[in-house]
């Protein structure tokens, strides 16, 4: 359908420019032309040259060529026989017109653009179902949103890696945020947490093995229908943000398993500061040295068990009791008492959240 629109452009431009020109896709297929078509060999050379040339408009073997970029690489080229100023002007004019048509068709017919508009909240709820029906996109199938973020950058992007993993463009949608951030909207077969975790692990393994880059994956709740995708996209983002603060060792961060970290993340920073001032009336966590922090973490890991904690820390039981007394004197909280230990644990998480410099107010 887009080839017909391109041919209309070429036909109209032929009335203005007495040049031989046309539009081809990235495979070398001529979609529109106004005269003798360029040979298949020449077109392949022009396309290869477009990948190697940094300029969008360039000259090659007696032709002026301009690239129409797609996502993430060359999608179409406009070629004009000749290298003079008129050829360049013709090439640019055809390219501008073709690019506008391409964008119109992308907006109207491209399912990935449609999904992108949903997660970015660029489509009205009133139009969503009607547009889905027009594009033959299933409305009531389970999907999950995966937000893939590169943490150790490299020279290679991850878009092609993820796209090759999920080649079914009718059911799975890969959206390129930038070279280090990719969103995958994946249709599920079994609609289970196990299936979701398996997919997330496959993504991490493939990204690392093919690019040698480290990545994190934020995973949303399972959506039951297309209306929930915008919320799911935000959930995947929140999972990454919360995990960055509270679960630094995890590479897969599931929104449904964030626990109290999600609650703290959604609190205003002012409220968090007031909570810390209320809890630590005698001081704050900055008064505690690294050895004391290690002691506290081990004590929590061992469910407030003094004997087991002292064994793991290789200290005498009385030494551990002395340290706990010291913490009580500094903070006013006795970690051997369950209710005060809970308050202290939450306060440590709130403090960590504030230290992470949240942007919310």
C-alpha positions as CSV (number, residue, x, y, z in Angstrom):
1,X,0.0,0.0,0.0
2,X,2.8,2.4,0.8
3,X,4.5,1.6,-2.6
4,X,1.4,3.1,-4.3
5,X,1.7,6.3,-2.2
6,X,5.5,6.4,-3.1
7,X,4.6,6.0,-6.8
8,X,2.2,8.9,-6.6
9,X,5.0,11.1,-5.1
10,X,7.4,10.1,-7.9
11,X,4.8,10.7,-10.6
12,X,4.1,14.2,-9.3
13,X,7.7,15.1,-8.8
14,X,8.4,13.9,-12.4
15,X,6.4,16.9,-13.6
16,X,8.9,19.2,-11.9
17,X,12.3,17.3,-12.3
18,X,13.5,15.9,-15.6
19,X,15.6,13.3,-13.9
20,X,15.4,9.5,-13.5
21,X,14.8,8.7,-9.9
22,X,13.1,6.2,-7.6
23,X,12.5,4.9,-4.1
24,X,13.8,1.5,-2.9
25,X,13.5,-0.4,0.4
26,X,16.5,-1.7,2.4
27,X,16.5,-5.0,0.6
28,X,16.9,-3.4,-2.8
29,X,13.3,-3.7,-3.9
30,X,12.2,-0.8,-6.1
31,X,8.9,0.6,-4.7
32,X,8.5,3.5,-7.1
33,X,10.4,4.9,-10.1
34,X,9.7,7.3,-13.0
35,X,11.8,5.7,-15.8
36,X,14.4,3.0,-16.5
37,X,14.9,1.3,-13.1
38,X,18.4,1.0,-11.6
39,X,19.9,-2.5,-11.8
40,X,19.7,-4.8,-8.9
41,X,23.5,-4.8,-8.5
42,X,23.6,-1.0,-8.4
43,X,20.9,-0.8,-5.9
44,X,22.7,-3.2,-3.6
45,X,25.8,-1.0,-3.9
46,X,23.8,2.1,-3.0
47,X,22.3,0.4,0.0
48,X,25.6,-0.8,1.3
49,X,27.1,2.7,0.7
50,X,24.2,4.1,2.8
51,X,25.3,2.0,5.8
52,X,28.9,3.1,5.4
53,X,28.2,6.8,4.8
54,X,27.7,9.1,7.8
55,X,25.9,11.7,5.6
56,X,22.2,11.2,4.9
57,X,22.7,12.6,1.4
58,X,25.7,11.4,-0.6
59,X,27.0,10.8,-4.2
60,X,27.8,7.4,-5.5
61,X,28.6,6.1,-9.0
62,X,26.9,9.0,-10.8
63,X,23.8,8.9,-8.4
64,X,22.7,11.2,-5.7
65,X,21.3,9.2,-2.8
66,X,19.4,10.1,0.4
67,X,18.5,7.8,3.3
68,X,15.1,7.6,4.9
69,X,15.9,6.2,8.3
70,X,13.7,3.7,10.2
71,X,14.0,2.0,13.6
72,X,16.9,1.4,14.1
73,X,18.6,1.6,10.6
74,X,18.0,2.5,6.9
75,X,14.5,1.7,5.9
76,X,14.3,3.3,2.4
77,X,16.6,5.1,0.0
78,X,15.8,7.8,-2.6
79,X,18.1,7.6,-5.6
80,X,18.5,10.2,-8.5
81,X,20.5,9.8,-11.6
82,X,23.0,12.7,-11.6
83,X,25.2,14.6,-9.2
84,X,24.5,18.2,-9.9
85,X,22.6,20.7,-7.7
86,X,19.3,19.9,-9.4
87,X,19.8,16.2,-8.7
88,X,20.5,17.0,-5.0
89,X,17.5,19.3,-4.8
90,X,15.3,16.6,-6.5
91,X,16.6,13.9,-4.1
92,X,15.9,16.0,-1.0
93,X,12.4,17.0,-2.2
94,X,11.4,13.4,-2.9
95,X,12.8,12.3,0.4
96,X,10.9,14.9,2.4
97,X,7.6,13.9,0.7
98,X,8.3,10.2,1.1
99,X,9.2,10.6,4.7
100,X,6.0,12.4,5.5
101,X,4.0,9.6,3.8
102,X,6.0,6.9,5.6
103,X,5.2,8.5,9.0
104,X,1.5,8.7,8.1
105,X,1.5,5.1,7.2
106,X,3.4,4.1,10.4
107,X,0.9,6.0,12.5
108,X,-2.0,4.4,10.7
109,X,-0.9,0.9,10.0
110,X,2.2,0.0,12.1
111,X,1.3,-2.2,15.1
112,X,4.5,-1.4,16.9
113,X,3.9,2.3,16.6
114,X,0.3,1.7,17.9
115,X,1.7,-0.2,21.0
116,X,4.3,2.5,21.5
117,X,1.5,5.1,21.6
118,X,-0.4,3.1,24.2
119,X,2.5,2.7,26.6
120,X,3.5,6.4,26.2
121,X,-0.1,7.4,26.8
122,X,-0.4,9.1,23.3
123,X,-3.7,7.6,22.4
124,X,-7.1,8.3,23.8
125,X,-8.9,5.5,25.7
126,X,-11.9,6.2,23.5
127,X,-9.9,5.4,20.3
128,X,-7.8,2.5,21.7
129,X,-10.2,-0.4,21.0
130,X,-11.3,0.9,17.6
131,X,-7.7,1.3,16.5
132,X,-6.9,-2.2,17.8
133,X,-9.7,-3.6,15.7
134,X,-8.5,-1.8,12.6
135,X,-5.0,-3.2,13.0
136,X,-6.2,-6.7,14.0
137,X,-4.5,-6.5,17.4
138,X,-5.9,-8.8,20.0
139,X,-7.4,-6.9,22.9
140,X,-8.0,-9.6,25.5
141,X,-4.8,-11.6,25.5
142,X,-2.3,-11.8,28.4
143,X,0.8,-9.7,28.0
144,X,3.8,-8.5,30.1
145,X,6.0,-5.5,29.6
146,X,9.7,-6.0,30.0
147,X,12.0,-2.9,30.4
148,X,15.5,-3.8,29.5
149,X,18.2,-1.4,30.6
150,X,21.9,-1.7,29.8
151,X,24.0,-1.0,32.9
152,X,27.5,-1.7,31.4
153,X,27.5,0.0,28.1
154,X,29.2,-1.2,24.9
155,X,29.6,-0.3,21.3
156,X,26.8,-2.6,20.1
157,X,23.1,-1.8,20.7
158,X,20.7,-4.4,22.0
159,X,17.7,-3.7,19.8
160,X,18.6,-6.3,17.2
161,X,19.4,-8.9,19.8
162,X,15.9,-8.5,21.4
163,X,14.2,-8.2,18.0
164,X,15.8,-11.5,16.8
165,X,14.7,-13.2,20.0
166,X,11.1,-12.3,19.4
167,X,10.6,-12.1,15.6
168,X,6.8,-12.4,15.6
169,X,5.9,-8.8,14.9
170,X,2.2,-9.7,15.0
171,X,2.3,-10.7,18.7
172,X,5.6,-9.4,20.2
173,X,6.5,-5.7,20.0
174,X,10.0,-4.4,20.6
175,X,10.2,-0.6,21.1
176,X,13.6,1.2,20.9
177,X,13.8,3.9,23.6
178,X,17.5,4.5,22.8
179,X,20.6,2.4,22.3
180,X,20.6,1.2,26.0
181,X,16.9,1.0,26.8
182,X,14.5,-1.4,25.1
183,X,10.9,-2.1,25.9
184,X,9.4,-5.5,25.0
185,X,5.6,-6.1,25.0
186,X,5.3,-9.9,25.0
187,X,2.2,-12.0,24.5
188,X,2.1,-14.9,26.9
189,X,1.1,-18.4,26.2
190,X,0.6,-19.8,29.7
191,X,0.1,-16.5,31.6
192,X,2.2,-17.6,34.6
193,X,4.9,-16.0,36.7
194,X,7.2,-18.9,35.8
195,X,6.8,-18.2,32.1
196,X,7.5,-14.5,32.7
197,X,10.7,-15.2,34.7
198,X,11.9,-17.7,32.0
199,X,11.5,-15.0,29.3
200,X,13.4,-12.4,31.5
201,X,16.3,-14.9,32.1
202,X,16.5,-15.6,28.3
203,X,16.7,-11.9,27.6
204,X,19.6,-11.5,30.1
205,X,21.5,-14.5,28.8
206,X,21.1,-13.5,25.1
207,X,22.1,-9.8,25.7
208,X,25.2,-10.9,27.6
209,X,26.3,-13.7,25.3
210,X,25.8,-11.6,22.1
211,X,27.0,-8.2,23.2
212,X,29.0,-8.9,26.4
213,X,27.0,-6.1,28.1
214,X,25.3,-6.4,31.5
215,X,21.6,-5.5,31.7
216,X,18.7,-5.2,34.1
217,X,15.2,-6.3,33.3
218,X,12.2,-4.6,34.9
219,X,9.0,-6.8,34.7
220,X,5.4,-5.6,35.0
221,X,2.4,-7.5,36.3
222,X,0.6,-9.6,33.8
223,X,-1.9,-7.6,31.8
224,X,-5.2,-9.2,31.0
225,X,-6.2,-6.7,28.3
226,X,-4.7,-4.0,26.2
227,X,-6.0,-1.2,28.3
228,X,-3.5,-2.1,31.1
229,X,-0.4,-1.7,29.0
230,X,0.3,1.9,29.9
231,X,0.1,1.0,33.6
232,X,2.3,-2.1,33.0
233,X,5.0,0.1,31.3
234,X,5.1,2.3,34.4
235,X,5.3,-0.8,36.6
236,X,8.3,-2.1,34.7
237,X,10.0,1.3,35.1
238,X,9.2,1.4,38.8
239,X,10.6,-2.1,39.3
240,X,13.9,-0.9,37.9
241,X,14.0,2.2,40.0
242,X,13.1,0.4,43.2
243,X,15.5,-2.4,42.5
244,X,18.3,0.0,41.9
245,X,17.8,1.2,45.5
246,X,16.7,-1.8,47.5
247,X,17.8,-4.9,45.5
248,X,21.1,-4.0,44.0
249,X,22.2,-7.6,43.5
250,X,19.2,-8.6,41.5
251,X,19.2,-8.5,37.7
252,X,15.5,-9.3,37.2
253,X,13.2,-7.0,39.1
254,X,9.5,-8.0,39.2
255,X,7.0,-5.3,40.1
256,X,4.9,-7.9,42.0
257,X,7.8,-8.8,44.3
258,X,9.1,-5.4,45.4
259,X,7.5,-5.6,48.8
260,X,7.9,-2.7,51.2
261,X,10.4,-1.1,48.8
262,X,7.6,-0.2,46.4
263,X,5.7,1.5,49.2
264,X,8.7,3.5,50.4
265,X,9.5,4.5,46.8
266,X,6.0,6.0,46.4
267,X,6.3,8.2,49.5
268,X,7.2,11.9,49.3
269,X,10.7,12.6,50.5
270,X,9.5,15.1,53.1
271,X,7.4,12.4,54.7
272,X,10.4,10.1,54.7
273,X,12.5,12.7,56.4
274,X,9.9,13.3,59.0
275,X,9.7,9.6,59.7
276,X,13.5,9.3,60.2
277,X,13.5,12.3,62.6
278,X,10.6,10.7,64.6
279,X,12.3,7.3,64.8
280,X,15.9,8.4,65.6
281,X,15.2,10.9,68.3
282,X,18.7,10.4,69.8
283,X,20.6,10.4,66.5
284,X,20.6,9.0,63.0
285,X,22.1,6.2,61.0
286,X,25.1,8.3,60.0
287,X,26.4,7.8,63.6
288,X,26.8,4.1,62.9
289,X,30.2,2.8,61.5
290,X,30.5,0.1,58.8
291,X,31.2,-2.6,61.4
292,X,28.0,-1.7,63.3
293,X,26.0,-1.7,60.0
294,X,27.4,-5.2,59.2
295,X,26.3,-6.4,62.6
296,X,22.8,-5.1,62.1
297,X,22.4,-6.6,58.7
298,X,23.6,-10.0,59.9
299,X,21.3,-9.8,62.9
300,X,18.3,-9.2,60.6
301,X,19.5,-12.0,58.2
302,X,19.4,-14.5,61.2
303,X,15.9,-13.4,62.4
304,X,17.3,-11.6,65.5
305,X,19.0,-14.8,66.7
306,X,22.0,-13.6,68.9
307,X,23.8,-17.0,69.0
308,X,23.7,-17.6,65.2
309,X,24.7,-14.0,64.4
310,X,27.7,-14.1,66.8
311,X,28.7,-17.4,65.2
312,X,28.6,-16.0,61.7
313,X,30.4,-12.8,62.7
314,X,33.1,-14.9,64.6
315,X,32.6,-12.9,67.8
316,X,31.7,-13.8,71.3
317,X,28.0,-13.7,72.2
318,X,28.8,-11.0,74.8
319,X,30.5,-8.9,72.2
320,X,27.4,-9.0,70.0
321,X,25.2,-8.0,73.0
322,X,27.6,-5.1,73.7
323,X,27.2,-3.9,70.1
324,X,23.4,-4.1,70.3
325,X,23.5,-2.1,73.5
326,X,25.7,0.5,71.8
327,X,23.1,0.7,68.9
328,X,20.3,1.2,71.5
329,X,22.2,4.0,73.2
330,X,22.9,5.8,69.9
331,X,19.4,5.4,68.3
332,X,17.0,4.6,71.1
333,X,15.9,1.3,69.4
334,X,16.6,-2.1,70.9
335,X,17.0,-4.5,68.0
336,X,16.3,-7.5,70.3
337,X,12.7,-6.5,70.6
338,X,10.7,-7.5,67.5
339,X,8.5,-4.3,67.2
340,X,11.5,-2.0,67.5
341,X,13.6,-4.2,65.1
342,X,10.8,-3.8,62.5
343,X,10.9,0.0,62.9
344,X,14.6,0.0,62.6
345,X,14.6,-2.1,59.4
346,X,12.1,0.1,57.7
347,X,14.0,3.2,58.8
348,X,17.2,1.7,57.2
349,X,15.3,1.3,53.9
350,X,13.9,4.8,54.1
351,X,17.4,6.2,54.7
352,X,18.8,4.2,51.8
353,X,16.0,5.6,49.6
354,X,16.8,9.2,50.6
355,X,20.5,8.7,50.0
356,X,19.7,7.5,46.4
357,X,18.6,11.1,45.7
358,X,15.0,10.6,44.6
359,X,13.6,13.3,42.3
360,X,10.1,13.2,43.6
361,X,8.8,15.8,46.1
